[in-house]
């Protein structure tokens, strides 16, 4: 009885050794929807999805002759394409760089924050930070014009930027006369209490500070008797009343690379031309305008969003 038991033990040991050697050579048997056999290592490597192409997980091909069954990683036989995303709203996909158009059917989720000038709603002031529109987490479009409540504050206060409707005149100015000193008006910001414009003294003006009995001023054809100094002030050929000056030939504005001309001006009081069409040199300053992008087609190239001077 001992001899058969030894033979049985040797046989079991031999079978176990063969199993170990088979595992070492990366061959194993799996059951999936039937008695299919597969290698231990995947026959099909996984492929990550891209913006436009789906991917898949690892796959094992049944190694039985004539069987083409494939077993996939659970839930990864097909991994959907990721789709383009443009969170910085520069008309290019953040992942692959492809030109993308904003989706009109996106169910927007305005939660992304990207403090860029394009998304600025209001600048920082002396009492509040700059306010920006949120961006859609899905398509990257700004909430501007879609949901004006989706905003957030960013940055620091700007102590030098006072809201125009909060700046009030707290001291009226006084025009200087030929004998008396004047002063400029004082303005204060109601929001923060800071004096925005200080009042400054203005020296008397012996030449142009003369006024008639009804506060008349000297013109190109009429003098006056000054009520302050009692002097007889003659007419001033260069003192043309503003409401009597007319444009007889409109000028042309100078651009970044082209010269312009001044208006030809005529005074109805003294009936003289008071300004000729003198040349104005080019400004050298470009008038930049933002041009939207254009999606490429099968026959024409696309154009990215860009800035271009309207003049040159």
Secondary structure, DSSP 4 states (H G I P E B T S, - for coil): -HHHHHHHHHHHHHHHHHHHHHHHTTB----SSSS---BSS-SB--B---SSS-BB--EEE--STT---EEE-TT-S-B-------TT-SSB-TTT--B-PPPTT----EEE----GGGEEE---SSS-EEEE-EETTT--B-TTT-TT-EEEES---TT---GGGEEEEE--B---SSS-EE--EEEETTT--EEE---EE---TTT----TTS----SS--EE-TTT--EE---TT---GGGEEEEE--B---SSS-EEPPEEEETTTTEEEE---EE-------EEEE--B---SSS--B--EEEES--
